[in-house]
Amino acid sequence: QVQLVESGGALVQPGGSLRLSCAASGFNFSNYDMRWYRQAPGKERVRIAKITNTGFIYNYEDSVTGRFTISRDNAKNTAYLQMNSLKPEDTAVYYCHARRSQSVYWGQGTQVTVSS
């Protein structure tokens, strides 16, 4: 059974940090590119970070550049999103996404709320 399980979402104050994890199972994680998306209330889901199966990192979405870092550990079948200097506008549900050619998987999402 294929699963992508995000964790690490929380309520955090502006300026704080969080690390999201995405644990994969049921497929060959090391062959898949991984992405993080987020969806704020009333807005479309937006891709914010992408890392290839070999660790190449694409440009981040402009609003998170310099603050967020995507990474992966193929030995642990896990992708990460380190989020620093969080802002209220980062509030959203964060989703991880795995893709290899036409094979696509989504996680269920984890809520990040940035508020004082």
N, C-alpha and C positions, 0 to 999 in steps of 0.2 A: 504494500500500500504506500503510495507516494504521499509524503507529508513535507510541508514547509511550515515550521512553527516559529513565529516571531516572539521575542520576549524583550523585556527591558524598558518598555514604555512606562511613563510615570508622570506625575505632576512635579514640575520643577520651576524654580524661580528664574526670572530673566538673568542671563549671564551664566547660568549653570550648565552642566554637562550631563549627557547620558550616553550610554553605549547600548545600542540595539543589537540583538543576536538573531540569527535566522538558522535554525537547525534543520537540516535536510535528511530525509530518509526515503528509502524505497526506489531510489534511482542513483545513477552514477554521477554524484555531485561534481567530481573533478572534471567532467566533460562539459559542464554547463556554464555559460555566462550567467552572472548574477547581477541583479539590479535592485535598487531600492526606489520605491515610489512613495508618494504621500498624497493624501486627499484631505483637504480642509473642508469644513462644513460649507455646503453650497457651491463647491468648486470642483473642477475636474481633477482626476487623478493625474499626477505629474511625475515623470521620471526625474530623480534627483542625482542618482549616481549609478555607475555601471562599472563592473570589473569582469574581464574575460576569464575563461577557465585557467589561463596561464598567468593571470595576475596583472595584465595590462589594464590601467585605469583610464577611462575616458574622461573628458571634461565634465565637471559637475554642472548642475543647474546653477545659473548665475547667483541666485539668492543664497546659496549655501557654500559657494566657493570660498575656500580659506577657513571655513568653520567646521565642515563635515569631512570625514574621511571614511571611505569604503575599504574593506579588506576582506580576506578570506583565509581560512585554514582548511585546506583540502584533506588533511589527515583527520580533522574533527568534523568534516562535512558541515561546516558552519561558515556563514558570512556575517560580517559585522558592519555596523555604521556607528562610528564615533561622532558624536555631535557636541560641539563646544560653542560657547558664547551664544547660547540659545536665546531666541527672541520670541515675543508673543506670537508673531506671525509664523513661527514654526509649528504652532499648534495644528495637529492633524492626526489622522490615522496613517501609520507607516506600514507599508507592505513590502515584503520581499518577493522576488520574481526570479524564476530560473528559466533559462531558454537554451535550447540546442536545436537549431533548424526549426522544424515545425512543432517540436515538443516544448510545451510551455506549462509551467506550474506557478501557482500563486499561493502565498500564505494567507492567513485569515486576518492579519493586521494587528497592530498594537498601538494603543492610544498614547500620544505624547501631548501633554498640555503644559504650556509655558505661561505662568501667571504668578503675580505676586499676591 
